[in-house]
């Protein structure tokens, strides 16, 4: 087995990732400490080798493992001679990452090649066990379908309001003691590729003065530690190999004194659709691997030893959320309710569904277990789509804000042989996602919220939409950058006082889908604090001094961008097309004038 020290997400070379001042690491779980703290361990990252294909890897192991030369490791579609390795004849496995309590079961038929590939890249036993469980679902033809007659709508959930005051009701030393038993985890593995980003999405400026998601998150942790006398409040970021370098560089520069721990996301092999064997792509072996979804947090916690270390440090409670959801802050009353009053080993924050949420998943009660489960759209039979999309029947959706009791998590994973049996999501893609002519593969993923079905007496609490404010599109980003939101002294971002509801914004994807295009057309975010709805079609440029109120629609059917004159617009339908044509004809470099059509109460001030 070859262990490679590399710069995360960089071409394979002889460089070793230089740690920021005061880094303590243990394999892929790393603690980032202030400079005055001891720093003696080398930082290592493990990435699928770009210099060896699966064919070469298996060749190098053939003397000890006697793999048949006819094995289809080059993806030629030929049937190999069946070779299997029993549990008793398999080489002994030492996890090396705190996963010694994981016991490998009798291997799933056909899984040996995946096991070898993952071991070669030093994948933890926990991650291998989780992937084997997913692979078993694939080869067994499991669909994961949840018909309507197998569930009952969830009802009678406690509300956010009912948790208010829970922190004040804490016994003993109160909130400071509870915070010392708590860890905050932010999922930070995404690049935001759908928005045209190539770095960690959390490094995107979302508020004034280039304030990023990570700026706000870091300040919130600092404030919580200082305000409540809880310096031992743990803070973890679950990074991927694509976001690790950028994140460490950011915190080293802007938060050199902030102590935090990196939890590294695992990687899973892609599966050749035709052969059900490991995908091989010799042009770029890195493309033979994919992220396993955020359900990977559980094997990552176990396999890196982080779960055991947190428990040893007296940490019992985990709050997990997405780094791009600025509404997901460490709410002290919710924490106290979960730890001291709910009696739940696992608590999910849910919101009430609206018509815009009807195609997304929902919470339900399993008729078989009488426990809570999640049903995603891919798990709904076609004949049940009407019930699935009935938001008055299935009222709640998962915000991905989760509270987990770590003692119960470890016990539940041990009960299932070192994993959580999460439903598998089967994604059919091509091995090179940018080249549709490359071989088709399966990418297997899991969702962390689906773990609600794995815990006895798991619960849910209905929270307001202010706890769910993710940035998934440039329209979301525009609203967040506007005066519809305000930043509080503790760095939480909330709707501006007087704004009852976030405005609904729809931007033309042809011109605003990517962040660089949005930034080119929006020199300054318009005032949206009094806006209920904004629709923009065509290239429209926004400059400082623009205020939109009520419901506004702004159209430019021309090819060239036109600046909306900086004025106040109320309940307007503005067509800038004539201005665009005039500007193009005259080749004028002056702001164009707007033409209002079908305008009700339109004001130009």
N, C-alpha and C positions, 0 to 999 in steps of 0.2 A: 504494500500500500504506500502510495507516494503522497507525502504532505508537502504542500507548496505554499511558501510565504509570498504573497503578492499584494499589490495595491488593489483594494476592492474595486470591482467594476472597471478595471483598466486592463490593457493588453498584457499578457503574460510576459514578465521580464524578471530580472534579478533583484528588483527593488523590494525592500521590506517596508511595510507601512510604518512610518515614523509616528510614535504616539504623541499626543499632546502632552503638555507638562502634567506630571502626576497621574499617569495611567496605570491602573492595575487591571490585568486581564486574566481570564481563565478560558482558554479556547475561544469559542464564539460568544461568550458572555463577558462583557468588559465593564469595569467600574471606572468612571472618570471623576477624579478627585481634584480638589484644589491643589495648587503647586506645592504647598508646604507638607502635603501628605506623601507617605512613602510611595515610590514608583520604581519597582524593580523587575517587573515581568515584561517580556517581549510581547508585542502585539502580533498575532497571527490571524490571517484570514484564509479560509479554504474555498477555492473556486474551482468548478469543473475545468480540468486542464485543457487549454486550447491546443496543446501540442500532441495530444494522444487521442485517437478515436477509440470507440469501444472495441473495434477489431484489434487494434494494436494492444489495448489493455488486456483483452482476453488471451491474446497470443502470448503475452509475457507471463501469464499465469498458467499456461496450458500444461507445463511439466508437473505442477502439483495438483491441478484440478482435473486433468485429462478431459478437457472439453473437446468434443468432436470437431474436426475441421469442417464438417458439413454444416455446422451451426450457422444459421442465417444472421450473422452479425454485420454483414455489409448491406443488408436491406434488399437483397436480390429476389426475395420472395420464394426461394427454394425451401422446401420443408427439411428441417434438420433431423438427424437421428436423435431420438428422445434421450436426453441426459438429465438426470435429477440427482439431487444431493439430499440425503435424508438429514433430519435434525441431528442424528447421532454422528454422522460422518462430516457434518459441516465444521469448519474451523471454529474454535472457540472465539467468542466475541467479547471484548471488553469495551464498554461504551466510552470510557475516558472522559465523559462529560456529565458525570453525576447521574447517569441513567442506569446504574448497576442493578436497580430493582426491576428493570424491564427484562422479562423472560421471553426469548424467541420461541414461537410456537412452531408446530409442524408447517413447513412452508407451503404456500398455495402453489398448486401445479403451474409451472411456467414462470414462477417468480424468481428462480435462482439467478438468471442473468441480471435482473434488476438489483438483486441483493449484492451481487458482485460489483456491479457498477457503482452502487451507492457506497459500499465499503471502500472502494478504491478512492473515492473522493472524501473519505473520512466523515461520512454522514453518521449521525448518532443513531444508536439502536432505537431510540424513541421515534425518530423521523422515519426510519425504515419500517417499523411496525405500523405506523400510521399510513404510510404509502401502501404497504401490503394489504391493509384493510380496504383501502380504496380500490386497489387493483382487483381484489377478490370480488368486489361489487361489480366491476366491469366484466370480468370473465364469466361471472355467474348470471349475467344478463339482468341484473337487478335494475329496475326502472326508477325506484324510489317514489312511485306515484302514491299520492294520498287522496283517495276518493272522498267525496263529500259525506258519504254515509259512514265514514270511519272517524269523523271528527264532530265536535260540537263547538259552536262559537264561544270564544272566551268572554266572560262577563264578570261583574262584581269585583273588578280590580281595585286595589287601593289607589288613591289619587295623590298627586304631588302635594296638594294642600294638606292632606292628612298627615304628611310627614313633617310639616312645619313644627318647630319646637323640639324635635327629637334630640338635637344636640344639647339643649338646655336640660333635658331630662337624664343625661348621662350620669351614672354614679361615679364615685371615686374622683380621680384627677381630671375627669371630663375630657374635653376635646383634644388637649395636648397629648394625653396618654393614648387616645384612640388613633391620632395621626401617626404616632410612633409605631403603630401596628398596621399601618396602611402603606400601600405602594400604588403609585399612579403609572399606568402604562399607556403610551400613545403609539398607535400603529402608524409607522412612518416609512413604509416600504414603497409607496407609490411615487411615480415620476410625473403623473399628470399628463401622460402622452396624448390623451383625448383633447387637451387644451394646448397642445403643441410644445410642452415643456420637455426639457432634456435633463433637468436636475430634479432634486427632491421637490415635490409639490409644496411641501411645507416651507420652502424658502421663497415662495412667491409673495411679493409685497401686497398686503391686503388693506392696510390702513396708511395714514399719512406718514411722512418721513421714512418711507421705505420699510415700514414695520411689517414683518413677516409673521406667518403662523407661529414659527418657532420663537420669535421675539416675545410674542404674547404668552405662549406656553411657559417659556423660561421665567418670565417676570411673575406669572401667576404662582409658580412653584416657589420662587424666592419670597414672594409676599406671604404665602401660606406658612412657610417655615418661620419667618420672622414674626409675623403678626400673632401666631398662636404658640410661639415658643416650642416649635417642633422641628429642630434641625435634622432629626432622623427620619423625617418623611421621605420615603424612597421615591425616586423618579426614574423610570425606564423608558427608553425609546426602542421599539421593535423596528429595526432597519432591515433593508435588503442590501445585497451587494451593490445595487445601483445607487443607493442613497447614503451608504455608510460614510464614504469619504467626505462628501459635501456637508453632512451633518456634523461630523467631528470638527471639520475646519470652521464651520459656523460657530459652534459653541466655544471652540478654542479662542476665537477672535472676540466674540461679543459677551460671552459668559465664562471667562476663565476661572471664576471662583465657584461655579455651580457644579455640585456633585451629582452625577447621573450615571446610569448603567445602560450599556448597549446590549440589547437582546437581538441576536442575528436570526433573521428568517431563514428557514431551510430551503433547499431546492429539491425539486422532484424530477425524475426522468420523464421525458415525453414518450408516449407509447405509439409505435407504428400501428396504424389502424388496420392494415391488412394482415399483419403477422401476430399482433398483440405482444411483440417483443420490444426491447428498447430501441427507440428511434436512433438512427445513425445519420449524421450529416457531416461528412468529412471536410466540406468546405469551411465550416465554422462549427466545431464541436460544442461551443457554448450554447448554440441553439438547440442542442439535444436536451436542454434542461429548461424548467419553467418554475415560477413561484407556485406554491401549493395552496394559496388562498389564506385569508386571515384566520381560518381554523387551525392553522399551523402554530398559533400561539401556544397551544397546549403541549404538543411534542417539543416545541422550542424551549419552553420553561423547564420541562422534565429533562430533555436531552442535554441541555447546557449545564445542568446542575443548579440553575437559578432558583427553581422551586424549592429545592432543599436548603439553599443558602438563605432565602427569604424566611423560611420557617425557622431556621436556626437563629436568625436575627430577631425573632419574635414577631414577624409580619404575618398577619392572619387574613388581611382583606386586600383585595385587588380591585382597582377601578380601571377599566379598559375602555378606550374610545378612539375614534379616528382623529388624526392630527389636523385634518381639514374641517373639523366640526368645532367651531369656536363656541358653540353653545354648551359643549360637553365639559364643563368645569367640575372641579371637585366640590360638590355641594355638601356642606357639613351636616345638614339635616338628613339628606338622603344617606350619607355614610352612617350616621348614628342610627337611623331607622333600620338599615340593613344589618348592622353589626349587633344592635342591642334589642330590637323589637320585632323584626320580621320573622326570625327563626328560619330563614331561607338560606340554603347553601349557595344559591345562584339567583341573582335578581336582574331582570331585564327592564330597562326603561323603554316604554312604548308610547306612541302618540296615536291619537284618533285619526283614522283614515279619512281623506276627502276624495272627491271625484278624481283629482289629479294623482291620487295614490292607488287607484283601483287595480292597476296592472302589476303592482308590487306585491311582495309576500305579506302574509298576515299571521297573527297569533291565533292558536286554536287549542282545544282540549282533545287529547286522544281518547277515543272511546275504549281502547284496549287497556290503557294504563291509568286513565283519569288524570294524567299529567299534562302540562303545557308542552306544545310543540310549535314549530314554525312550518308553514307550508309556503314554498316559493312557487312562482308561476310555472316553472318547469316540472313541478311535482303535481300539478293539477290536471286530471284527465280532461280532454276536450269537452266532454259532455257536461262537465261541472264548472265551466268557465263563467257561466252566469252567476252562480253562487259565489265563486271566487271573487268576482268583481263587485259584488254587492257590499258596499261599504257600510250599509246599515245593519247587515248581518254579521260580517266579520269586520269588526270595528277598529282593530288595533294593528299597527305595524312596528317592527323592530327598529329602534334608533341606532343600534350598535353601541349604545352606552351600557356596559355590563358591570355588575358587581359580583365578585367571585370570592368565596371562602376557600382559602388555600388548603386548609386542613381537609376539607371535604373534597377538593379537587384531587389531592394526592391519593386519598382513599378510593375515590371513584376510578381514577386511572389504574390503580393497583388492582382493583376489582376486575377490570377488563384487560388485564395482562399488559399494562403499561401504555394504554391509549384510551381515548374517548371514541366510541363507535359513532362517529358523525356521518350523516348522509353525504354521499359523494355527488359532486357536480361534475358531469361529463361535458367537457368543452371540445368540440371538433374543430381543428384548425389545420394549417399546413406547418410543416416543421420550420420553414422560414416564413413568418407571417407576412413579409413584404413580397413574397413570391408565391403566387397561388399555384404555380406549376410544380412546386416541390411536394414530396410525399405528404399524405394526410396523416395526422396524428391525433391522439387524444391527450388532452391535458386534464388531469384530475385535481379537483380543488375541493376544499371544505370551507364552510362558513362558521365563524366562531359562535354566532348566536344560536345555531342549531344545537349547541351543547345543552340548551335548556331542557331537552328531552332526556339527557343522561343523568340528571340529578333528581332524587326523590325530594318532593316538596319544594321544587324550584318555583320562584314567584316572578311576578311582573308588577310594575307600578306605572300608572298612566301619568305622563309628564306633559307640560305645555310645549308648544312648538319652539319656544325660546331655547329649549334644551337640544333642539335638532336644527342646526343651521349649517349644513355642509356646503362646501363650495365645489360643485361638480361641473359647472359651466361658466363661461365668461359672463353670462347674465347674472349668475349668483355673485360673481366677483364684483361686477359693477355696483350692485346694490350694497354690498359690504363696504365698498370704498366711498359710498355716498354718505350724506348726512342723515339717512334713515337709521343709521347705527351710530353709536357713540362708544368710546372707550372709557371705562371707569378707572378710578385711581388704582384698583387692584389688578388692572389689565384685563378684566373681563370685558367682552364686547356684547352690548345689548342694544335692543331697539331704543332709539332716542325717546325720552319722555314725551308723551303726546302722540307717538306713533303706535297705533293699536295693532297694526299688522304689517308685515314686510310687503312692499309693493311687488306685484307680479310683473316681471320683465321678460319680454321675448325679443331677442336680437336675431337678425338675419345671419344664419350660419355661414353664408357665403362670404361675409365680411367681418364677422365678429367671433367666429368659433375659436380661433387661436389667440393666445394672449398677446402676441406681438402685433396682430392686426387690431385687437381691441385698443392696445396702447397707442397705436398710430392714429386711430380715429377719435379716441377720447383723451383729449389733452387735459381735461379736468372733468371729474364726475359731476353731472348735473345734480342740483338739489332734488331729492326724491322723498323728503320727509313728509310732504303732503300729497304724494303721488300714490294712486291705488293700482294703476296699470299703465305700463309703457310698452308699446310695440314699435320696433324700428325695422323698416324694410329698405334695403339698399344701403349704399355707403353714405352715412351721415356723420359729420364731424361735430363733436361737442367741445366747447371751450368754456373757460371760467365765466361765471355770471349767468348761467342758464338755470332756470327754475321750472320744474314741471309739476303741475298739480292736477289732481283728479285722474281721469283716464285720457291718455295721450297716445296718438298714433302719428308717426313721422315717416314719410315715404320719399324715397328718391329712386326713380326708375332708371336714372342715367348711370353710365359706367364710372364717371368721375365723382369723387367725394365732394360733398357740398357742406359748408359750415352752417349749422343752425344758428341764426343770430342770437346772441346772448341776451335774452329777455325772459319774461315770465309767461308761461303758456298754461292755460287752464282748460281742461276738457276739450282738447283740440285734435283736429285731423289736419295735419300739415303736409302738403305736397311740395317738395323742393325740386321736382323734375324740371320744370320750366327754368329755374335758376341754374340747374346743372347744364341744360342745353345752351343757355345764354353764355354761361361761363366758358363752355367749350368753344362756342362760335367766336367769342371775342378774345379768347386766350387771356382772360383777365385774371389777375392775381389779387383780387380784392374779395372780401367776404360777400357771398351771394345773399340775396334777399329771399325770404320765405314767402310762399303763397299759401294762404289758409283756405281750405275747401271744406264745406260741410261742417263748419266750426260752430260749436255751441258755447257761447260765453267766452270766446277766446280773447285773451287780454295780451297786448304787447305793451309792456311798460318800459 
